[in-house]
Amino acid sequence: MLAPRPADAPRYLAYTRPMSPADVSTAAEVEALAARVLGRRDRPLVLVSTDAEGLFHFDLSRLRTELDGIADVVTIETGSASRDLEHLLPPKTHVFGGAGRSYPPDFGDAPEWARSPLRFPGHADADDLIDDAMGQTGRRTVESAPTASIRRASGIVQGFVADGTVAIVRLDDGTTVTATGALLPPEIPLIAALVEGGPVSGILDELELHPEPLAPDLLALVDGAHTLALVVKVTDLRATVQLHPRVSVVLRRRDVDIDEGPVSDVLHVGDVIRVRVRRDGDAEIGLSCVDVDPDAALTPPLALVAGGAPWLSEGRSSAASARDAAAPAGSDAPVPASETSGPSGSSGSSVSPVSPVSPGSPGEDLARRHDLNALSSEVAAARRDILALTNLVARGGRSAPESSELEKLRAENEQLRANLADERAERAKVEARLADASQDRREAGRALRDARRAAERAHVDPTADGIRIEIERTWGNRTAPGERERWPLREFSFGPAFIDSLDALDENQLSKAVRACVDAITGRDREIPARELHRLRSGEGGDDPYVVRSDGARCWRSSIEQNAPGARRLHYWELAGGVIELSRVVHHDDTRP
């Protein structure tokens, strides 16, 4: 007899505590498990997987206690073991990502996924697995089991209702059904997993389609590939982007195409951006916005559900779409801090002030967002009405209403569809105006930043003291407080020809030269590939000796510019004790120390 659940116990409790190691983790153990699942058994087999971090989300102690002598409970690691099991079992019958299922004793006679429901944490708990196993304890066989009322189906997403939690799908056979996120994990909302006008497949239970989640497969993202990522968090020093709701990567300032100023000048929460993939052996995947080719072919972004479209596309902001759908007009749903913080950082309905050169005021921007949310609410209402009428018309064949009533309903349905089309067109116009205002605001911010930098450079004193002050100021601006211990501004001096070598530089070149000097003094140029740092040789040959001064100082050559006629280089001496002597700024062809 099952132990009763405490009255105050939550329905779905996540047991995310580390347990003992999984029973199945090696290739040999996976092969034995697959043979056991497909072979004849005397009792059901309950299989529970870990999540990606090795934690269990089902109460294994309760499972083993309640099913002792009734069913076998086995655990498996998510990763190589779960992928190997997927290859050994029929399609859609394995487990992964913390999910579990119960296989009946005669599963191998008809190994269909419908006979072994997959239970996801957050949507099911240990009691659901216990109920599944109890229903399979020899009381049903393949011959006696009732015909399943569910099947696989696919179709095209027509739109969303109920604040984005329900989708309208037209199946390949022409039937209109609803789709829900019952099988999706909490971090993947339905409106992010599906794309209006895009394909979808899943489990069809009568008139309800359940898309199935896909584990993120990063193997297609090879080193150097270009793909899309969603910006989910931005600070002055870094940004967090997602290749998948379960795969986040941090972009630091050096990974973003920005030399000075905060990262938030370039990236904003909700942006869908092009990124370049960096892989170094088995290390974790890295991303960069530097040297991104806007014309390069894109590796398609990941799909979140089986048979679904890529979750990101250029020009589509998943975060904004989900937020608009989830926050109808007048709601108090939170929006990203970058959009709600005022001059003092307070939250609310205020919008960050914009430079006077921006054509749109914050009030106008807020009004556009309010109009957009209002249109979202109206569109959702129209879609619900269409769905209700569509279902009513579909049921008309069974109840045989009067033909005039049916024609009236059809006419009203068509009118609602026309209204919906008008609402969509109006919403597209508002979104376009909002996108233009956001772009103008970004360009204004960049212009203001560039003007500020130009003003600072215009007041640089070309004397040794002035250049020293500029180097110290640039180091302070480019080096975060937490990194100054790692990259200190070491002792440095100017060679007799250094100040004179700066006279031929314009403002932009001078700024680049000062940054190169800072990298040389801190030693950071050794970690920046673009600096192309190398020791200077006495000749052009690769076997010529390095240039060494009589006092033992070694001469180094660092790149200031790339891919420019007469690109500038910095020559400097590294003295004993780590002191840096800046020698000269020269043209590419000048190899004298």
C-alpha positions as CSV (number, residue, x, y, z in Angstrom):
1,M,0.0,0.0,0.0
2,L,1.4,3.4,-0.9
3,A,2.3,5.8,1.9
4,P,0.0,8.8,1.9
5,R,1.4,12.1,0.8
6,P,1.5,14.8,3.6
7,A,-1.4,17.2,3.2
8,D,1.0,20.2,3.1
9,A,3.5,18.6,0.7
10,P,3.9,20.4,-2.7
11,R,2.6,18.6,-5.8
12,Y,6.0,18.6,-7.6
13,L,8.9,18.7,-5.3
14,A,12.4,18.9,-6.9
15,Y,14.9,16.6,-5.2
16,T,18.1,18.3,-6.4
17,R,20.4,16.9,-3.8
18,P,23.5,14.9,-4.9
19,M,22.7,11.2,-4.5
20,S,24.9,8.2,-4.8
21,P,26.5,7.7,-8.3
22,A,24.1,6.6,-11.1
23,D,23.8,2.8,-11.6
24,V,24.6,3.1,-15.3
25,S,27.4,5.3,-16.6
26,T,29.7,3.1,-18.8
27,A,29.2,1.8,-22.3
28,A,29.1,-1.8,-21.1
29,E,26.5,-1.0,-18.4
30,V,24.4,0.8,-21.1
31,E,24.4,-2.2,-23.3
32,A,23.3,-4.4,-20.4
33,L,20.5,-1.9,-19.5
34,A,19.2,-1.8,-23.1
35,A,19.1,-5.6,-23.3
36,R,17.2,-5.6,-20.0
37,V,14.7,-3.0,-21.1
38,L,13.9,-4.9,-24.4
39,G,14.0,-8.4,-22.8
40,R,11.3,-10.3,-21.0
41,R,11.0,-9.4,-17.3
42,D,8.9,-10.4,-14.4
43,R,8.3,-6.8,-13.3
44,P,8.4,-3.2,-14.6
45,L,11.7,-1.3,-14.8
46,V,11.7,2.3,-13.6
47,L,14.6,4.3,-15.2
48,V,15.5,7.7,-13.8
49,S,18.2,10.0,-15.3
50,T,20.4,12.7,-13.7
51,D,20.4,16.2,-14.9
52,A,23.5,17.7,-16.6
53,E,25.0,18.4,-13.2
54,G,24.5,14.9,-11.9
55,L,21.5,15.7,-9.7
56,F,18.3,13.7,-9.4
57,H,14.9,15.5,-9.4
58,F,12.8,12.5,-8.4
59,D,12.7,11.1,-4.9
60,L,14.7,7.9,-5.4
61,S,14.2,6.8,-1.7
62,R,10.5,7.0,-2.1
63,L,10.5,5.2,-5.4
64,R,12.6,2.3,-4.1
65,T,10.6,2.0,-0.9
66,E,7.2,2.1,-2.5
67,L,8.1,-0.2,-5.4
68,D,10.2,-2.7,-3.4
69,G,9.3,-6.2,-4.7
70,I,7.0,-4.6,-7.4
71,A,9.4,-2.9,-9.8
72,D,13.1,-2.4,-10.3
73,V,14.5,1.1,-10.0
74,V,17.6,2.0,-12.1
75,T,19.5,5.3,-12.5
76,I,21.5,6.5,-15.5
77,E,23.8,9.5,-16.1
78,T,22.8,12.2,-18.6
79,G,25.6,12.6,-21.1
80,S,27.4,9.9,-23.0
81,A,25.5,7.1,-21.3
82,S,22.0,8.6,-22.1
83,R,23.1,9.2,-25.7
84,D,24.4,5.6,-26.1
85,L,21.1,4.4,-24.7
86,E,19.2,6.5,-27.2
87,H,21.1,4.7,-30.0
88,L,20.3,1.2,-28.6
89,L,16.6,1.7,-28.0
90,P,13.7,2.5,-30.4
91,P,13.1,6.2,-31.1
92,K,11.7,8.3,-28.2
93,T,12.1,5.5,-25.6
94,H,15.2,6.7,-23.7
95,V,15.5,9.1,-20.8
96,F,17.7,12.2,-20.3
97,G,18.0,15.5,-18.5
98,G,16.5,14.4,-15.1
99,A,13.4,12.7,-16.7
100,G,12.2,9.2,-15.9
101,R,9.9,6.5,-17.2
102,S,8.6,3.0,-16.4
103,Y,9.0,0.2,-18.9
104,P,6.3,-2.6,-18.7
105,P,7.6,-6.2,-18.4
106,D,6.7,-7.0,-22.0
107,F,8.0,-3.7,-23.4
108,G,10.3,-5.5,-25.9
109,D,7.3,-7.2,-27.6
110,A,6.0,-3.8,-28.7
111,P,8.6,-1.2,-27.9
112,E,6.5,1.9,-28.5
113,W,7.1,5.1,-26.5
114,A,3.3,5.5,-25.9
115,R,3.5,2.4,-23.6
116,S,6.1,4.1,-21.4
117,P,5.2,7.8,-20.8
118,L,8.2,10.1,-20.3
119,R,7.9,12.0,-17.0
120,F,9.7,15.4,-16.7
121,P,10.7,17.0,-13.4
122,G,8.6,20.0,-12.7
123,H,5.6,18.4,-14.4
124,A,5.6,15.1,-12.6
125,D,6.9,13.6,-9.4
126,A,7.8,10.2,-7.8
127,D,4.1,9.3,-7.4
128,D,3.5,9.6,-11.2
129,L,6.3,7.0,-11.8
130,I,4.9,4.8,-9.0
131,D,1.4,4.9,-10.6
132,D,2.9,4.1,-14.0
133,A,4.8,1.1,-12.6
134,M,1.7,-0.1,-10.6
135,G,-0.3,0.0,-13.8
136,Q,2.2,-2.3,-15.5
137,T,2.5,-5.0,-12.9
138,G,1.4,-7.8,-15.2
139,R,-2.2,-6.7,-15.3
140,R,-1.9,-5.6,-18.9
141,T,-0.1,-7.2,-21.9
142,V,0.4,-6.1,-25.4
143,E,-2.7,-7.9,-26.5
144,S,-5.0,-6.7,-23.7
145,A,-3.7,-3.1,-23.5
146,P,-6.2,-0.6,-24.9
147,T,-5.4,1.2,-28.1
148,A,-3.6,4.4,-27.3
149,S,-5.5,7.6,-28.1
150,I,-2.3,9.4,-28.7
151,R,0.0,9.5,-31.8
152,R,2.8,11.6,-33.3
153,A,1.8,14.5,-35.4
154,S,3.3,17.6,-37.1
155,G,2.1,20.8,-38.5
156,I,2.6,24.6,-38.7
157,V,2.3,27.1,-35.9
158,Q,-0.5,29.6,-36.7
159,G,-0.1,31.9,-33.6
160,F,-0.3,32.1,-29.8
161,V,-3.1,32.6,-27.3
162,A,-3.4,32.8,-23.5
163,D,-0.4,35.1,-23.1
164,G,1.8,32.9,-25.1
165,T,1.2,29.7,-23.1
166,V,-0.9,28.0,-25.8
167,A,-0.2,27.8,-29.5
168,I,-2.6,27.3,-32.4
169,V,-1.3,24.6,-34.8
170,R,-2.6,23.5,-38.2
171,L,-1.6,19.8,-38.6
172,D,-0.5,18.3,-41.9
173,D,-3.9,16.8,-42.3
174,G,-5.6,20.2,-42.0
175,T,-6.9,19.7,-38.4
176,T,-6.5,22.7,-36.1
177,V,-5.4,21.9,-32.6
178,T,-3.8,23.6,-29.6
179,A,-0.2,23.1,-28.4
180,T,1.0,23.4,-24.8
181,G,4.3,23.2,-23.0
182,A,3.3,20.3,-20.8
183,L,6.5,18.4,-21.7
184,L,8.8,21.4,-21.8
185,P,11.1,22.2,-18.8
186,P,10.3,25.4,-16.9
187,E,13.2,27.3,-18.5
188,I,11.8,26.9,-22.0
189,P,8.5,28.7,-22.4
190,L,6.3,27.6,-25.3
191,I,6.5,31.0,-27.0
192,A,10.3,30.7,-27.1
193,A,10.3,27.1,-28.3
194,L,7.9,27.7,-31.3
195,V,8.0,30.2,-34.1
196,E,4.8,31.5,-35.7
197,G,4.7,30.2,-39.2
198,G,7.4,27.6,-38.4
199,P,7.1,23.7,-38.1
200,V,6.4,21.7,-35.0
201,S,5.9,18.1,-34.2
202,G,5.1,16.2,-31.0
203,I,2.7,13.9,-29.2
204,L,-1.0,14.5,-30.2
205,D,-3.5,13.6,-27.4
206,E,-6.9,14.0,-29.0
207,L,-6.8,17.8,-30.0
208,E,-3.8,18.8,-27.9
209,L,-0.2,18.6,-29.2
210,H,2.7,18.3,-26.8
211,P,6.1,19.4,-28.4
212,E,9.0,17.4,-27.0
213,P,12.2,19.2,-25.8
214,L,15.5,18.7,-27.5
215,A,18.8,18.6,-25.5
216,P,21.3,21.2,-26.7
217,D,23.6,19.6,-29.3
218,L,26.7,21.9,-29.6
219,L,28.6,19.5,-32.0
220,A,27.6,21.5,-35.0
221,L,29.1,24.7,-33.6
222,V,32.7,24.1,-34.7
223,D,35.6,26.5,-34.1
224,G,35.2,29.6,-36.3
225,A,31.5,29.0,-37.1
226,H,29.1,32.0,-37.1
227,T,25.7,31.6,-35.3
228,L,23.2,33.7,-33.4
229,A,22.9,34.3,-29.6
230,L,20.4,36.0,-27.4
231,V,21.6,38.7,-25.0
232,V,20.1,38.0,-21.5
233,K,22.2,40.1,-19.2
234,V,24.4,43.2,-19.6
235,T,26.7,45.1,-17.2
236,D,29.4,47.6,-17.9
237,L,32.1,44.9,-17.9
238,R,30.5,41.9,-19.5
239,A,27.4,40.4,-21.1
240,T,25.7,37.0,-20.8
241,V,24.3,35.5,-24.0
242,Q,22.5,32.2,-24.7
243,L,22.9,29.7,-27.5
244,H,20.1,27.8,-25.8
245,P,18.1,28.5,-22.6
246,R,20.4,25.9,-21.0
247,V,23.7,27.1,-22.5
248,S,24.9,30.5,-21.4
249,V,28.3,32.1,-22.3
250,V,29.8,35.2,-20.8
251,L,31.2,37.8,-23.2
252,R,33.9,40.0,-21.6
253,R,35.0,43.4,-22.9
254,R,37.7,41.8,-25.0
255,D,35.1,39.5,-26.6
256,V,33.0,42.5,-27.7
257,D,34.0,44.9,-30.4
258,I,34.7,47.8,-28.1
259,D,37.9,49.4,-26.9
260,E,36.7,51.6,-24.1
261,G,33.5,52.4,-22.4
262,P,30.9,50.0,-20.9
263,V,29.7,46.9,-22.8
264,S,26.2,48.2,-22.3
265,D,26.9,50.9,-25.0
266,V,27.0,48.1,-27.6
267,L,24.8,45.3,-26.3
268,H,21.3,45.4,-24.8
269,V,19.1,42.8,-23.2
270,G,16.9,41.1,-25.8
271,D,19.4,41.7,-28.7
272,V,19.9,38.7,-31.1
273,I,23.5,39.1,-32.2
274,R,26.0,37.3,-34.5
275,V,28.8,35.6,-32.7
276,R,31.9,33.6,-33.7
277,V,32.5,30.3,-32.0
278,R,35.8,29.6,-30.3
279,R,36.8,26.1,-29.4
280,D,40.1,25.0,-27.9
281,G,40.2,21.2,-27.8
282,D,37.8,19.8,-25.1
283,A,37.5,23.2,-23.4
284,E,34.1,24.8,-22.9
285,I,32.7,26.6,-25.9
286,G,33.6,30.3,-26.2
287,L,32.0,33.1,-28.2
288,S,33.3,36.4,-29.5
289,C,31.8,39.4,-31.3
290,V,35.3,40.5,-32.6
291,D,36.1,39.8,-36.2
292,V,32.5,38.6,-36.9
293,D,31.9,38.5,-40.7
294,P,28.4,40.0,-41.4
295,D,28.4,38.1,-44.7
296,A,29.5,34.7,-43.4
297,A,27.1,31.8,-43.7
298,L,25.3,31.2,-40.4
299,T,25.3,27.8,-38.7
300,P,21.6,27.5,-37.8
301,P,20.8,28.3,-34.2
302,L,19.6,25.4,-32.1
303,A,15.9,24.2,-32.1
304,L,14.4,23.9,-28.7
305,V,11.8,21.2,-29.6
306,A,11.8,18.1,-31.9
307,G,10.8,19.1,-35.4
308,G,10.8,22.8,-34.5
309,A,12.4,25.8,-36.2
310,P,15.6,27.4,-34.8
311,W,14.7,29.5,-31.8
312,L,16.6,32.6,-32.9
313,S,16.7,34.4,-36.2
314,E,18.2,37.8,-37.3
315,G,15.7,40.5,-36.7
316,R,13.8,38.5,-34.1
317,S,14.1,39.1,-30.4
318,S,12.9,36.1,-28.5
319,A,13.1,37.9,-25.2
320,A,11.0,40.8,-26.4
321,S,8.5,38.5,-28.1
322,A,8.1,36.5,-25.0
323,R,7.8,39.6,-22.8
324,D,5.2,41.2,-25.0
325,A,3.1,38.1,-25.0
326,A,3.5,37.6,-21.2
327,A,2.8,41.2,-20.2
328,P,-0.5,42.6,-21.6
329,A,-1.4,46.2,-21.3
330,G,-1.7,47.4,-17.7
331,S,0.2,44.4,-16.2
332,D,2.9,44.7,-13.7
333,A,5.2,42.1,-15.2
334,P,8.9,43.0,-14.8
335,V,11.0,43.9,-17.8
336,P,14.8,44.0,-18.0
337,A,16.5,46.6,-15.8
338,S,18.2,48.1,-18.8
339,E,14.7,49.3,-20.0
340,T,13.2,50.3,-16.7
341,S,16.0,52.0,-14.7
342,G,16.0,55.8,-14.7
343,P,18.9,58.2,-14.1
344,S,19.2,57.1,-10.5
345,G,18.8,53.4,-11.2
346,S,15.3,53.2,-9.7
347,S,12.8,50.8,-11.2
348,G,9.4,51.6,-12.5
349,S,7.9,52.8,-15.7
350,S,10.6,55.4,-16.4
351,V,12.9,54.8,-19.3
352,S,16.7,55.7,-19.4
353,P,17.2,59.3,-20.6
354,V,18.5,59.7,-24.1
355,S,20.9,62.2,-25.5
356,P,19.2,65.3,-27.0
357,V,20.4,64.2,-30.4
358,S,18.0,61.2,-30.3
359,P,14.9,61.8,-32.3
360,G,12.6,60.0,-29.9
361,S,11.9,60.9,-26.3
362,P,11.6,58.4,-23.4
363,G,7.9,59.2,-23.1
364,E,7.4,58.4,-26.8
365,D,9.3,55.1,-26.4
366,L,7.2,54.1,-23.4
367,A,4.0,55.0,-25.2
368,R,5.0,52.8,-28.1
369,R,5.6,49.9,-25.7
370,H,2.2,50.5,-24.1
371,D,0.5,50.5,-27.5
372,L,2.4,47.3,-28.5
373,N,1.3,45.6,-25.3
374,A,-2.3,46.7,-25.9
375,L,-2.2,45.3,-29.4
376,S,-0.8,42.0,-28.0
377,S,-3.8,41.8,-25.7
378,E,-6.2,42.5,-28.5
379,V,-4.5,39.9,-30.8
380,A,-4.7,37.3,-28.1
381,A,-8.4,37.9,-27.5
382,A,-9.1,37.7,-31.2
383,R,-7.1,34.4,-31.4
384,R,-9.1,33.0,-28.5
385,D,-12.4,33.9,-30.3
386,I,-11.2,32.3,-33.5
387,L,-10.2,29.1,-31.7
388,A,-13.6,28.9,-29.9
389,L,-15.5,29.4,-33.2
390,T,-13.2,26.9,-35.0
391,N,-13.9,24.3,-32.4
392,L,-17.6,25.1,-32.4
393,V,-17.8,24.7,-36.2
394,A,-15.8,21.5,-36.0
395,R,-18.3,20.1,-33.5
396,G,-21.1,21.2,-35.8
397,G,-20.9,18.0,-37.8
398,R,-21.7,15.9,-34.7
399,S,-24.6,18.0,-33.4
400,A,-26.0,18.9,-36.8
401,P,-27.0,22.5,-36.2
402,E,-29.1,24.5,-38.6
403,S,-27.2,25.4,-41.8
404,S,-28.0,29.1,-41.3
405,E,-26.4,29.0,-37.8
406,L,-23.3,27.3,-39.2
407,E,-23.0,29.9,-42.0
408,K,-23.4,32.7,-39.5
409,L,-20.6,31.2,-37.4
410,R,-18.4,30.8,-40.4
411,A,-19.0,34.4,-41.5
412,E,-18.2,35.7,-38.0
413,N,-15.0,33.5,-38.0
414,E,-13.9,35.1,-41.3
415,Q,-14.5,38.6,-39.9
416,L,-12.4,37.8,-36.8
417,R,-9.6,36.5,-39.0
418,A,-9.7,39.8,-41.0
419,N,-9.6,41.8,-37.8
420,L,-6.7,39.7,-36.6
421,A,-4.8,40.4,-39.9
422,D,-5.4,44.2,-39.4
423,E,-4.1,43.9,-35.8
424,R,-1.0,42.1,-36.9
425,A,-0.3,44.7,-39.5
426,E,-0.7,47.5,-36.9
427,R,1.5,45.7,-34.5
428,A,4.2,45.2,-37.1
429,K,4.2,49.0,-37.7
430,V,4.5,49.7,-34.0
431,E,7.4,47.2,-33.7
432,A,9.1,48.8,-36.6
433,R,8.9,52.3,-35.0
434,L,10.1,50.9,-31.7
435,A,13.1,49.2,-33.5
436,D,13.9,52.5,-35.3
437,A,13.8,54.4,-32.0
438,S,16.1,51.8,-30.3
439,Q,18.6,52.0,-33.2
440,D,18.5,55.8,-33.0
441,R,19.1,55.7,-29.3
442,R,22.1,53.4,-29.8
443,E,23.6,55.5,-32.5
444,A,23.2,58.6,-30.3
445,G,25.0,56.9,-27.5
446,R,27.8,55.8,-29.7
447,A,28.1,59.3,-31.2
448,L,28.2,60.8,-27.7
449,R,30.9,58.4,-26.6
450,D,33.0,59.1,-29.7
451,A,32.6,62.8,-29.2
452,R,33.7,62.4,-25.6
453,R,36.8,60.4,-26.6
454,A,37.7,62.9,-29.3
455,A,37.4,65.8,-26.8
456,E,39.7,64.0,-24.4
457,R,42.3,63.3,-27.1
458,A,42.1,66.9,-28.3
459,H,43.5,68.1,-25.0
460,V,46.4,65.6,-24.8
461,D,49.6,67.5,-24.0
462,P,52.2,66.2,-26.5
463,T,55.0,66.5,-23.9
464,A,56.4,63.6,-22.0
465,D,54.3,64.5,-18.9
466,G,51.2,64.8,-21.0
467,I,51.7,61.4,-22.6
468,R,52.4,59.9,-19.2
469,I,49.1,61.2,-17.9
470,E,47.3,59.9,-20.9
471,I,48.8,56.4,-20.4
472,E,47.8,56.4,-16.8
473,R,44.2,57.6,-17.6
474,T,43.8,55.0,-20.3
475,W,45.0,52.2,-18.0
476,G,42.4,53.4,-15.4
477,N,39.6,53.4,-17.9
478,R,40.5,50.0,-19.6
479,T,41.3,48.0,-16.5
480,A,38.5,47.1,-14.1
481,P,39.2,47.5,-10.4
482,G,39.2,43.7,-10.0
483,E,41.8,43.2,-12.7
484,R,44.3,45.9,-11.6
485,E,46.2,43.6,-9.4
486,R,46.6,41.1,-12.3
487,W,47.5,43.9,-14.8
488,P,49.4,46.6,-12.8
489,L,50.9,49.6,-14.5
490,R,54.5,48.7,-14.1
491,E,57.4,51.2,-14.0
492,F,58.1,52.7,-17.4
493,S,60.1,55.4,-19.1
494,F,60.4,57.1,-22.6
495,G,63.3,56.5,-24.9
496,P,65.0,59.6,-26.4
497,A,63.0,59.3,-29.7
498,F,59.6,58.2,-28.4
499,I,57.9,61.6,-28.0
500,D,59.1,62.8,-31.4
501,S,57.8,59.6,-33.0
502,L,54.2,60.6,-32.0
503,D,54.2,63.9,-33.9
504,A,53.1,62.2,-37.2
505,L,50.0,60.5,-35.6
506,D,46.5,61.8,-35.9
507,E,44.0,61.6,-33.0
508,N,42.8,58.1,-33.8
509,Q,46.3,56.7,-34.3
510,L,47.5,58.4,-31.1
511,S,44.7,56.8,-29.2
512,K,45.6,53.4,-30.6
513,A,49.3,53.9,-29.8
514,V,48.5,54.8,-26.2
515,R,46.4,51.7,-25.8
516,A,49.3,49.6,-27.2
517,C,51.7,51.3,-24.7
518,V,49.3,50.3,-21.8
519,D,49.2,46.7,-23.0
520,A,53.1,46.7,-23.2
521,I,53.6,48.2,-19.8
522,T,51.0,45.8,-18.1
523,G,52.2,42.8,-20.1
524,R,48.7,42.2,-21.5
525,D,50.0,42.3,-25.1
526,R,51.2,38.7,-24.6
527,E,47.6,37.5,-24.3
528,I,46.1,39.7,-27.2
529,P,46.6,37.9,-30.5
530,A,46.0,41.1,-32.5
531,R,49.1,42.7,-31.0
532,E,51.2,40.1,-32.9
533,L,53.9,40.5,-30.2
534,H,57.4,39.2,-31.0
535,R,61.0,40.0,-30.3
536,L,62.8,42.2,-32.9
537,R,65.6,40.5,-34.9
538,S,68.7,42.1,-36.3
539,G,67.7,41.2,-39.8
540,E,64.9,39.9,-42.0
541,G,65.8,36.2,-41.7
542,G,64.2,33.9,-39.2
543,D,67.7,32.8,-38.0
544,D,69.0,36.3,-37.4
545,P,69.8,37.0,-33.7
546,Y,67.5,38.9,-31.5
547,V,68.2,42.6,-30.8
548,V,69.7,42.9,-27.3
549,R,71.1,46.2,-25.9
550,S,74.5,46.4,-24.2
551,D,72.7,46.6,-20.8
552,G,70.9,43.3,-21.5
553,A,67.5,45.0,-22.4
554,R,65.5,43.0,-25.0
555,C,63.6,44.8,-27.9
556,W,60.0,43.9,-28.5
557,R,57.7,44.8,-31.5
558,S,53.9,45.1,-31.1
559,S,51.1,45.9,-33.6
560,I,49.2,49.1,-33.2
561,E,47.2,48.9,-36.4
562,Q,46.2,46.0,-38.7
563,N,45.2,45.9,-42.4
564,A,46.1,49.5,-43.0
565,P,48.7,51.1,-45.4
566,G,51.9,51.7,-43.4
567,A,50.4,50.1,-40.3
568,R,52.0,51.4,-37.1
569,R,54.1,49.3,-34.8
570,L,55.4,50.0,-31.3
571,H,59.0,49.2,-30.4
572,Y,59.9,49.0,-26.7
573,W,62.7,47.7,-24.5
574,E,62.2,45.3,-21.6
575,L,64.9,46.0,-19.0
576,A,66.0,43.9,-16.1
577,G,63.5,43.9,-13.3
578,G,60.6,44.3,-15.7
579,V,60.9,48.0,-16.3
580,I,59.6,49.1,-19.8
581,E,61.3,51.7,-21.9
582,L,59.1,52.9,-24.8
583,S,61.4,53.3,-27.8
584,R,59.5,54.5,-30.9
585,V,56.2,54.3,-32.9
586,V,57.2,53.3,-36.4
587,H,55.8,52.3,-39.8
588,H,55.4,48.6,-40.6
589,D,58.6,48.6,-42.8
590,D,60.8,50.2,-40.2
591,T,62.6,47.5,-38.3
592,R,65.1,49.7,-36.4
593,P,64.8,49.5,-32.6
